[in-house]
């Protein structure tokens, strides 16, 4: 980590604060083998939307784009990249050697999908399993010059969460605790697998497949196997559509009569489609919740308005 990144971290108010802990004495998750995805993370009890599932400090961190390091090495692009990968592997060998036995076993047991690009085994694991962290970056400004200047970190449990476009947790990074934080964005039943998306789930199925290809993943979730041109269009326009819906719903505050019966029916159909596509687990769903709140307000449904307001508060706390 660069001196600038270290300085920013060490001067963070409250650093280093304790890693957040989930409620209860027994951890709400376990890592175990899945039928077809290798290791995975599963809920050991019911977990409510907005609840902390787990938080943990990374096993290892490094530059998100290792190829950027080759720009500092004289020579041709291929030779420079090979030299950087070889030296990075040696550095990782030292890092892994210094880990506790449990952490070393955890790290070396992770999947490696970079076996054919010149990466050493430890580097391949890092490149496969690292989560980009926006809060840690090189440079002296308040924001990185580009995504290439950010860092990526590998977690022990975090990097064992499998992908699904129908995810049920979101990830943040608590910089003061220097820890990954995974929060339930939906209710999760005991025994269900915990999923996090490795791709942009608001993109078309073709784009999602391209983004997942470097991991060697062919997603077989419901929304991938049943994708159509219509569902792709719905996803690609989803965020802007929710913004328009919310803006339209705010007419209630100006005293206008909204919605008509047809508009209310269309709003409920739109919400149902979002849930079917798993898009009720992304931040843009707040627009639908807001529109529904105003719609029920306009129709005098006091109890429903209160119910939606509680859900909106929970949702806002997650994102």
N, C-alpha and C positions, 0 to 999 in steps of 0.2 A: 504494500500500500504506500502511495506517495506521501511525502511529508505534509502536503496541503490537505490530503484526505484525512490523515491522522490528526492534524491540528483541528480540523473542523469537527471531527468526532470527539476528541478529548475535551474540547471547549463547549460541547453540547450541554445545555442546562440539565442537571440531574444525572449525567453520565458518571459511572455506570449504575443504573438503577436495577433492581431485581427483575428477573424474568417473570412476566405475568403467569399466574397459575389458574387453571380451571377450577370451578367450584367442586366441592366434595373431596373426600379423602382418597377415592379411587379414580385413577385417570380414566377419562371418558373414551379412550381409544386403545386399540392394540394393533400391532403389526403382525400379519400372518400371510401365509401363502394363499393365492387366489387360484381358481381353476385354470385361467388362461392369460393372466397378466403378470405372472411372477409374484413378488411380494406386494402387498397392499395394506392400506390402513382402514380399519373398521371401527365403527362405533360400538362401545361396550354397554351403552345405555342410551336412552332417548336423549337427544340433544336439541334444545330449542333454538329457533332462529334468533340470531344475535348473540348466542352464547359462545364464549371462548372454547375452542376445541383443544388446542394446545399452543404453546409457544416454546421456542428453543433457540439457542445460539447456534450459529453455523459451525460445521466441522472445519470448513476451509473457505477462503475467498480469494479472488484474483480478478484481473481485468476481464470484463465481459467479452471483449473482442481481442483475443490473443494475437490475431494477425496484425493488429496495429503495432505490436512490438517490433515486427520485422522491418518497419519503416526506419528504425534507428540503426539497422544493421546494413553495412555496405554490401553491394553485390546484387545478383539477380534476384528477382522476386521469389523464385522457387527455392534457391539455395538459402536465402535469408530466412524464409519461412521454416525450412527444415532445421536450420540452426536454432531458431527461436524455440521450436517445438522440443528439440533435444535438450536445450538448456532449461526449459520450463519443466520438463519431466524430471530432471535432476533436482530442481528446486522442490518439486512436489514430493520426491522421495524423501528429502530431508524433513519436510512438513509432516508427512505421514508417519515417519519414523518417530517423531516427537509426540504423536498422539498417544492417548491411553490405549491399552489393548482393545477395549470395547469400541472406542471410536475408530481405531484403525480397522477393526473387523467390519464395522458398519460402513466405513468409506469404501473399502476394497470390495465389499459385497454388492455395491450399486451397479446398475446396468451401464454398459459402455457401448454406445452406438457410433463411436468414432474410431473404428478399427482399421479403416481403409484409407485414411487421409493423412497418414504420417504422424498422428498423435500417439504418444506412448500410452500405456494402459492407465496410468494415474491421470494423465492429462485428458484422455478420452472420457474418463469418469467425470471429471470436472466439467468438461464441455457439454456432456450429456445432461447432467443433473443440476447445473448451476441456475439459480434464479437471479435474474437481473434485479438490482436494488437501486431505485432512483435516488435514494438519499445519500449514497456513498459514491463519490466521483472525484476525478482528478481536476485540478485547476483551482484558481483562487476566487472565481466569481460565485454568485449565489446559485447558479445553475451550470451544468456541464455544457461545453461547446456543442457536443453531439452525443448520441447514445454510445458511441465508441469509447467515451471517457468514463463510463459507468463501471461499477464492479458487479460481479456475480458471486453468489455464495451457495455452497452445498450444505444441505441439512441432513441429519441422520434420519429422523422421521419424515421431515418435510420432503425430502427427495425420494421417498417411497410412496408418496401419494400418486395414484395413477390418474391418467387423463380420462375425462369424458366431456363431451359438449353439454351434457346434462349434469353440470357440477353442483355441488351443495356447500362448498366453502369458498371464501375469498381470502386472499393473502395480503397482509401489510407487513411492513418492517418497522419495528419500534426502535428507532435509532438510539435513544437514550438507554434502552435495555440491550441494544445490539442483538435483537432477536427477531426471528420470523414469528408472526402472529397469524394463526388460522382461525377464522370465525365462521360459524354456521350461517349461511345466507338463507337456508331453508330449514325446516324441521327435519331432523335425521333420526330415523328409528334405530333402536338397538339392533346390531347385526348388519346394518347397511354399510356398504363400502363408502368411504369418503373420497370424493373426486374433486380435482382442480383442473381447469382447462389449460392445455399447453398451447392453445391457438386462440385466434380472435373468433369467438363464437358468434359474433354479429356479421361475419363474412359468409360468403357462399360456400357450399360444400367443396367445390373445386379448390378454392383458396385455402380452406381449412386442411384439406388433404395435402396440399403443397407445404403448408407450415408444419404439419406433423411428420412429413416424410423423413427429415433428418433424424428423427427419433426412432425410425423403423416402425412407426405406429400406423395401422390401418384401423381407424375408429369404426366400431360396429354399433355405436349407440343408435337409438331409435331415430334421432333427427338426421343422422348421416345416411342410414340405410333407406329411409323413407323420403329423402330429399327430392324436391321437384323444382322446376323453374319458378313456380309460384312461391314456394317456401324460401328459396334463395332471395327472391325479390323482397319478401316480407322482412327477412333478416337485414338486408342491406339498407332498407328504408326505415327500420324499426326505431332507431334513435331519433331521427328527425320527425317521425310520425308521432312519437310520444310528446315531443316538444310542442307540436302543433295542437295535439289533443289538450294538453294542459292549458295552453294559451286560450283555446276556444272555451274551455271549462270555466275560466276566470270571468267569463261574462256574467256569471251569477253574482259576482261582487258589485257589478254596475247596475244591478237591479233587473237585468234582462231575464226573460224566461228561458231557461235552458236546463236540461235538454228536452226536446220533443220525445215522444215515445219511440219514434224511429231512431233518433240519435242515441237514445239510451240503449236500445237494442244493439245498435252497431258498436257502441262502446263495450258492451258485455261480450260481444262476439270477438272484438279485437283483444280483450283481456284473455279470453279462452284460447285464442290462437297463440298469444305470447306464452302462456303456460304450457301449451302443447309443444312449443319449440324450445322450452327451457329458458326462455328469455325473461322469466320472472325472477331470475337469479343474477341479473345485471343491474347496474345503477340506473339505467334508463327506465326501469320499471316504476321508479318513483313518479314519473310523469303520469302513468296509468293510475296509480294509487291516488295521486292528486286530483286527476280528472274525475275519478269515481267519487272522491270526497265531495267535490263541488256538485256533482250530478245528484248525489243523495241529499245534499244540502238544499238544492233547488227543488227537490221533491218532498222536502220536509221529513226525511227519514233520520231522525235525531240519533237513535241508537246505532244505526249503520255508520253515520258520520263519526261518532265517537270511536267505534271499532276500527275504522280506517285510519283515524288520526293516531291511534296507538301503534298501528302497524307501520305507519309512515315514520314515526319517531324511531322505532326499532331499525327500520331500513336506513334512515339517515345516519344512525349511529354506526352502522356497518360500513357505509361508504364515506 
